[in-house]
Amino acid sequence: MKRILFGIGLTGILIMGLAGCTKNNSTQLQSDENIESVNNPEFVAKRFLSWVYEGRSTDIEKIIGIDHSDFHDEQIEFFEERAGSVTPVVYPLVIKYDNFSEIYQPKEIKEDYAKAMVAYFEQIGSDYNVIRVEEEADGAEVTVETKGIALNALANQANRYMDSLIGFDQNMALSKYPSNQVQKANAVLQFWAMGQLYKQGNKAPMLDKKITYTLHLDKESNGEYKPTSDTLGEVYSGSKRDTYEDGE
């Protein structure tokens, strides 16, 4: 399958944005009945956002040439790769409960975490809007206003979950990790806990106020606009804040 959405090799759970592009022309946002075209950056941006925030699939094959299932796989892979970008998730966790212990394999930890993160960002739903489009010679810069996730508050949820487990032993949990990786491997415990919380119906904490960010689209020689290799990362990074605010 041709991968067209994501840049690889960035550290942290989410990439933090790109340098701004030179702006040439500013275009006013058009009414809905006039934007149904892949030659219109607003149309492409809105469709892309609906796939990420609402789980929709409208025009997905027309715009990026893959179906919704493949796009969802790319979203999962995005978070799986970033889960291991700080500390490789290559060793199992040994989680001790009240009367027993259970081993969680690396693949399961990353997959559960990734599924949780995709679902958490879908909590945004339709609560977003394209507020500005800047067209350029080779693409467009799109400004988005959206509800956002309080990422560190989500991490706090994970920490509280681990504290609530009767019999939980952090040293045992990380006993399979080499001693020189144990400190960084605490992040792996958070990934695991986020996945477990999601399975139990947890919702991510949302910010009280809406936030804005920019995403970029490429313009092909035929005039059609496409997501760049970094667009998905821009959306996920722009839709959260590293804050301990609990939000709503």
Secondary structure per residue as TSV (DSSP state, phi and psi in degrees):
chain	resnum	aa	ss	phi	psi
A	1	M	-	360.0	132.8
A	2	K	-	-73.5	124.1
A	3	R	-	-95.0	123.0
A	4	I	-	-127.3	2.2
A	5	L	S	-107.8	-29.8
A	6	F	-	-121.6	141.2
A	7	G	-	-90.3	144.7
A	8	I	-	-114.9	159.3
A	9	G	-	94.8	17.9
A	10	L	-	-100.5	144.4
A	11	T	-	-90.2	162.9
A	12	G	S	90.9	171.8
A	13	I	S	-67.8	-40.5
A	14	L	S	-133.7	148.1
A	15	I	-	-74.9	154.2
A	16	M	-	-105.1	10.3
A	17	G	-	115.7	170.0
A	18	L	-	-121.5	163.4
A	19	A	-	-67.4	148.4
A	20	G	-	-68.8	148.9
A	21	C	-	-92.8	155.1
A	22	T	-	-66.8	131.0
A	23	K	-	-95.7	131.4
A	24	N	-	-108.1	-51.3
A	25	N	E	-133.6	140.3
A	26	S	E	-105.4	130.5
A	27	T	E	-113.9	139.4
A	28	Q	-	-72.1	145.9
A	29	L	-	-66.9	140.8
A	30	Q	-	-100.7	157.9
A	31	S	-	-67.2	155.5
A	32	D	G	-55.5	-36.8
A	33	E	G	-71.8	-9.5
A	34	N	G	-109.7	5.1
A	35	I	-	-114.0	9.5
A	36	E	-	-76.9	65.0
A	37	S	S	-155.4	138.7
A	38	V	T	-72.4	-5.2
A	39	N	T	-87.0	0.9
A	40	N	-	-112.5	116.7
A	41	P	H	-63.5	-31.8
A	42	E	H	-64.1	-42.7
A	43	F	H	-60.1	-48.5
A	44	V	H	-63.7	-43.5
A	45	A	H	-62.0	-45.3
A	46	K	H	-63.1	-40.7
A	47	R	H	-62.7	-46.0
A	48	F	H	-59.7	-45.6
A	49	L	H	-61.9	-36.4
A	50	S	H	-67.1	-30.7
A	51	W	H	-68.3	-41.1
A	52	V	H	-78.2	-48.0
A	53	Y	H	-85.1	-29.5
A	54	E	H	-115.6	-4.8
A	55	G	-	69.4	21.8
A	56	R	-	-82.5	172.1
A	57	S	-	-135.8	9.9
A	58	T	T	-58.9	126.7
A	59	D	T	64.4	15.0
A	60	I	H	-64.7	-41.2
A	61	E	H	-71.1	-35.2
A	62	K	H	-64.7	-34.9
A	63	I	H	-89.7	-44.9
A	64	I	H	-119.1	-2.4
A	65	G	S	78.6	11.2
A	66	I	S	-129.7	161.8
A	67	D	-	-88.5	177.1
A	68	H	H	-63.6	-37.2
A	69	S	H	-62.3	-43.4
A	70	D	H	-66.7	-38.6
A	71	F	H	-63.4	-42.0
A	72	H	H	-62.4	-39.7
A	73	D	H	-60.8	-38.8
A	74	E	H	-65.8	-38.3
A	75	Q	H	-62.7	-45.1
A	76	I	H	-61.3	-45.2
A	77	E	H	-63.1	-36.6
A	78	F	H	-54.2	-50.4
A	79	F	H	-76.7	-31.7
A	80	E	H	-61.4	-42.8
A	81	E	H	-67.1	-38.5
A	82	R	H	-75.8	-24.0
A	83	A	H	-62.7	-30.1
A	84	G	T	-103.6	11.5
A	85	S	S	-79.5	-22.4
A	86	V	S	-97.6	-54.4
A	87	T	S	-124.4	118.9
A	88	P	-	-56.5	128.3
A	89	V	-	-88.5	81.6
A	90	V	-	-122.7	-4.3
A	91	Y	S	-121.1	149.7
A	92	P	-	-73.3	157.0
A	93	L	E	-100.0	141.1
A	94	V	E	-110.2	101.0
A	95	I	E	-97.9	119.7
A	96	K	E	-93.6	125.0
A	97	Y	-	-102.3	-165.0
A	98	D	S	-60.7	-52.5
A	99	N	S	-120.6	8.5
A	100	F	-	-159.8	171.4
A	101	S	E	-128.7	156.2
A	102	E	E	-138.2	141.7
A	103	I	E	-101.3	129.5
A	104	Y	E	-112.3	121.6
A	105	Q	-	-79.2	153.9
A	106	P	H	-53.5	-43.8
A	107	K	H	-60.3	-43.2
A	108	E	H	-65.2	-41.7
A	109	I	H	-60.9	-48.6
A	110	K	H	-66.5	-41.5
A	111	E	H	-66.8	-43.3
A	112	D	H	-64.6	-41.7
A	113	Y	H	-62.3	-46.2
A	114	A	H	-62.7	-44.2
A	115	K	H	-60.5	-40.0
A	116	A	H	-63.6	-45.1
A	117	M	H	-66.6	-41.3
A	118	V	H	-58.7	-44.2
A	119	A	H	-68.4	-38.1
A	120	Y	H	-62.1	-41.8
A	121	F	H	-70.3	-24.1
A	122	E	G	-72.5	-9.9
A	123	Q	G	-62.8	-24.1
A	124	I	G	-61.3	-34.7
A	125	G	T	57.6	-131.0
A	126	S	T	-93.2	10.7
A	127	D	-	-86.0	60.7
A	128	Y	E	-151.6	165.8
A	129	N	E	-159.2	141.3
A	130	V	E	-82.1	121.0
A	131	I	E	-108.8	-14.1
A	132	R	E	-160.7	143.7
A	133	V	E	-128.6	124.8
A	134	E	E	-110.8	108.9
A	135	E	E	-82.9	141.0
A	136	E	E	-128.8	174.4
A	137	A	T	-62.0	-38.5
A	138	D	T	-115.7	13.5
A	139	G	E	173.0	-154.7
A	140	A	E	-152.4	147.1
A	141	E	E	-109.7	123.8
A	142	V	E	-115.3	126.9
A	143	T	E	-97.5	129.5
A	144	V	E	-119.7	137.6
A	145	E	E	-109.6	131.1
A	146	T	E	-152.6	158.6
A	147	K	-	-68.7	150.4
A	148	G	-	-135.7	166.5
A	149	I	E	-96.0	136.4
A	150	A	E	-86.3	94.2
A	151	L	H	-65.7	-43.3
A	152	N	H	-70.1	-28.8
A	153	A	H	-65.7	-34.1
A	154	L	H	-65.8	-41.1
A	155	A	H	-63.0	-36.8
A	156	N	H	-64.0	-36.4
A	157	Q	H	-58.1	-43.1
A	158	A	H	-63.1	-42.5
A	159	N	H	-63.7	-42.3
A	160	R	H	-65.5	-34.8
A	161	Y	H	-62.2	-45.7
A	162	M	H	-64.5	-38.9
A	163	D	H	-63.6	-27.2
A	164	S	H	-81.1	-12.9
A	165	L	S	-77.2	120.3
A	166	I	T	-70.4	124.8
A	167	G	T	92.0	-5.4
A	168	F	-	-61.9	133.6
A	169	D	-	-131.2	111.9
A	170	Q	H	-63.9	-39.7
A	171	N	H	-62.3	-42.1
A	172	M	H	-66.1	-40.9
A	173	A	H	-57.3	-37.8
A	174	L	T	-101.6	16.5
A	175	S	T	-65.2	-20.9
A	176	K	T	-83.8	-10.7
A	177	Y	S	-86.6	142.3
A	178	P	-	-58.1	148.2
A	179	S	G	-58.2	-30.9
A	180	N	G	-80.3	-1.1
A	181	Q	G	-116.0	-2.5
A	182	V	T	-61.5	-42.3
A	183	Q	T	-61.3	-47.9
A	184	K	T	-68.7	-27.7
A	185	A	T	-69.8	-7.3
A	186	N	H	-58.1	-31.2
A	187	A	H	-63.2	-33.5
A	188	V	H	-63.8	-37.5
A	189	L	H	-62.0	-39.5
A	190	Q	H	-65.0	-42.2
A	191	F	H	-58.0	-45.8
A	192	W	H	-60.4	-46.8
A	193	A	H	-64.5	-38.1
A	194	M	H	-61.8	-40.8
A	195	G	H	-65.4	-40.9
A	196	Q	H	-66.4	-40.9
A	197	L	H	-62.2	-42.2
A	198	Y	H	-61.2	-41.3
A	199	K	H	-60.1	-24.9
A	200	Q	T	-93.6	9.1
A	201	G	T	91.4	14.9
A	202	N	-	-64.9	148.6
A	203	K	-	-114.7	142.5
A	204	A	-	-73.2	143.5
A	205	P	-	-67.1	135.4
A	206	M	B	-107.0	148.7
A	207	L	-	-67.9	150.3
A	208	D	S	-69.2	-36.9
A	209	K	S	-115.0	152.5
A	210	K	-	-70.1	155.7
A	211	I	E	-126.9	163.2
A	212	T	E	-124.5	152.2
A	213	Y	E	-156.9	173.6
A	214	T	E	-120.6	146.3
A	215	L	E	-125.3	161.3
A	216	H	E	-122.2	143.4
A	217	L	E	-122.0	146.8
A	218	D	E	-90.2	149.0
A	219	K	E	-112.2	119.7
A	220	E	-	-82.9	170.3
A	221	S	T	-62.4	-25.1
A	222	N	T	-86.9	4.5
A	223	G	S	90.4	-3.2
A	224	E	-	-81.3	144.2
A	225	Y	E	-98.0	139.8
A	226	K	E	-135.4	152.0
A	227	P	E	-61.3	144.8
A	228	T	-	-83.2	179.8
A	229	S	T	-68.2	-12.8
A	230	D	T	-113.1	0.9
A	231	T	H	-60.9	-43.6
A	232	L	H	-62.6	-42.3
A	233	G	H	-63.3	-37.2
A	234	E	H	-63.8	-40.0
A	235	V	H	-66.4	-49.2
A	236	Y	H	-65.4	-42.8
A	237	S	H	-66.0	-40.6
A	238	G	H	-72.5	-18.5
A	239	S	T	-94.7	15.4
A	240	K	E	-144.9	164.4
A	241	R	E	-134.0	142.0
A	242	D	-	-81.8	84.1
A	243	T	-	-140.8	154.7
A	244	Y	-	-94.6	6.0
A	245	E	-	-61.9	130.1
A	246	D	-	-72.9	-25.2
A	247	G	-	72.2	-157.4
A	248	E	-	-80.7	360.0
